[in-house]
Amino acid sequence: MQRIPAIDPGKATGEVRATLDVVKSKLGGVPNLFTTMAVAPSVLNAYLAFSDAVGKGCLSVKVREQIALVTANTNGCDYCASAHQALGKMAGLSAEEIEKALDGQAGDAKTAAALSFAQTVLAERGHVSDTVLASAREVGFSDTEILEVVANVVLNIFTNYFNNVAGTEVDFPRVTTRRAA
């Protein structure tokens, strides 16, 4: 059961209505994440701005979705795991790649290293060792890519925590995270 009620997009007014209309035009609908965030317009706007900025980085959409999946699984966020399974499919990830990503694994070495680094950032709350940072560089990550992995982890921590607190009703085909199971 949703613990913080979402707003009805049909009853939204002003800036919130305009923002939700933009979300609808981009996604074809307004997922519950957005209607719940809209209860606090500053939260919705902050999320959209951060998400938009991170989306313009150099990491591919597939890698960003894989980072989102491992972060959701680590934080036990069924809403985000479900949403990013759907978004990952839209980005071209196979069902096998999605399952692997939930567990922090990938078929190619560089993506696997990105997911491993993301898991370490999560586990160590950003306090990664010099050795971990050097390992990321050894597999070919630039400092830009390293920072973008961190930004994607943080963006997804935000939505994971938000949805876990709000109890956002899952409106995607449901994925139960390993932690939640």
C-alpha positions in Angstrom: 0.0 0.0 0.0 1.3 3.4 -0.9 2.3 5.3 2.2 2.5 8.8 0.7 -0.5 9.3 -1.7 0.2 10.4 -5.2 -1.5 13.3 -6.7 -4.1 12.8 -9.4 -2.5 14.2 -12.6 -5.9 15.2 -13.9 -6.3 17.5 -10.9 -2.9 19.0 -10.9 -2.6 22.7 -11.6 0.0 25.3 -12.5 3.6 24.3 -12.7 3.0 20.8 -11.5 0.4 20.2 -14.3 2.8 21.6 -16.9 5.7 19.4 -15.6 3.5 16.3 -15.6 2.3 17.1 -19.1 6.0 17.2 -20.2 6.6 13.8 -18.6 3.5 12.4 -20.3 4.6 13.7 -23.7 8.1 12.1 -23.3 6.9 8.8 -21.8 3.4 8.3 -23.1 2.1 8.3 -19.6 2.9 9.5 -16.1 4.4 6.7 -13.9 3.5 6.7 -10.2 7.1 7.9 -9.3 6.3 11.3 -10.9 2.8 11.7 -9.4 4.1 10.8 -6.0 7.1 13.2 -6.4 4.6 15.9 -7.5 3.3 16.1 -3.9 6.5 18.1 -3.3 7.1 20.0 -6.6 10.7 20.9 -5.6 11.5 17.2 -5.3 10.0 16.4 -8.7 11.9 19.3 -10.4 15.1 18.4 -8.7 14.8 14.8 -9.8 14.0 15.8 -13.4 16.9 18.2 -13.6 19.4 15.7 -12.2 18.1 12.9 -14.4 18.2 15.1 -17.5 21.8 16.2 -16.8 23.0 12.7 -16.1 21.3 11.4 -19.2 23.5 13.8 -21.3 26.7 12.2 -20.1 29.0 9.8 -21.9 27.7 6.6 -20.4 25.4 4.7 -22.8 21.8 4.3 -21.9 22.3 0.6 -21.5 25.0 1.0 -18.9 23.0 3.6 -17.1 20.1 1.2 -17.0 22.4 -1.6 -15.7 23.6 0.7 -13.0 20.0 1.5 -12.1 19.2 -2.2 -11.8 22.1 -3.1 -9.6 21.4 -0.1 -7.4 17.7 -1.0 -7.1 18.5 -4.5 -6.2 21.1 -3.5 -3.6 18.6 -1.1 -2.0 15.7 -3.5 -2.2 13.6 -1.1 -4.4 11.1 -3.2 -6.3 9.6 0.0 -7.9 12.9 1.0 -9.4 13.9 -2.6 -10.4 10.5 -2.9 -12.1 10.8 0.5 -13.9 14.4 -0.1 -15.0 13.6 -3.6 -16.2 11.1 -2.0 -18.6 13.4 0.9 -19.5 16.3 -1.5 -19.9 14.3 -3.5 -22.4 13.4 -0.3 -24.3 17.2 0.5 -24.3 18.0 -2.8 -25.9 19.0 -4.9 -22.9 18.0 -8.6 -23.1 16.2 -10.4 -20.3 19.5 -12.1 -19.5 21.4 -8.8 -19.3 18.7 -7.4 -17.0 18.9 -10.4 -14.7 22.7 -10.2 -14.6 22.6 -6.5 -14.0 20.4 -6.9 -10.9 23.3 -9.0 -9.5 26.0 -6.6 -10.6 27.2 -8.8 -13.5 27.5 -8.1 -17.2 28.7 -10.0 -20.3 31.4 -7.5 -21.3 34.4 -6.6 -19.1 34.0 -2.9 -19.1 30.3 -3.0 -18.1 31.0 -5.6 -15.5 33.7 -3.3 -14.1 31.2 -0.4 -14.1 28.7 -2.4 -12.1 31.4 -3.7 -9.7 32.5 -0.1 -9.2 28.9 0.9 -8.6 28.4 -1.8 -6.0 31.6 -0.7 -4.2 30.4 2.9 -4.2 27.1 1.7 -2.7 28.7 -0.6 -0.1 31.3 1.9 0.9 29.0 4.9 0.7 31.4 6.6 -1.6 34.5 5.9 0.4 36.2 3.8 -2.3 39.9 2.9 -1.9 42.7 4.1 -4.1 42.9 0.4 -5.3 39.3 0.4 -6.4 39.7 3.7 -8.2 42.9 2.4 -9.9 41.1 -0.8 -10.9 38.4 1.3 -12.7 41.1 3.2 -14.5 42.9 0.0 -15.5 39.9 -1.4 -17.4 39.7 1.9 -19.3 37.5 4.2 -17.4 38.3 7.9 -17.7 37.7 10.2 -14.7 34.6 11.5 -16.5 33.2 8.0 -16.7 34.1 7.2 -13.1 32.3 10.4 -12.0 29.3 9.6 -14.2 29.0 6.1 -12.6 28.9 7.8 -9.2 26.3 10.3 -10.4 24.1 7.5 -11.8 24.4 5.6 -8.5 23.4 8.7 -6.5 20.5 9.5 -8.8 19.2 5.9 -8.3 19.8 5.9 -4.6 17.5 9.0 -4.5 14.7 7.3 -6.3 15.2 4.0 -4.4 15.0 5.7 -1.1 12.1 7.9 -2.3 10.1 4.9 -3.4 10.9 2.8 -0.4 9.8 5.6 1.9 6.7 6.5 -0.1 5.7 2.9 -0.8 5.2 3.9 -4.4 2.8 1.5 -6.1 4.5 -0.4 -8.8 3.0 0.4 -12.2 5.4 -1.6 -14.4 5.7 -5.4 -14.7 6.8 -6.3 -11.2 10.3 -7.3 -10.4 11.0 -8.4 -6.8 14.5 -7.5 -5.8 16.7 -10.1 -4.1 16.8 -8.0 -1.0 13.0 -7.7 -0.9 12.5 -11.4 -1.6 
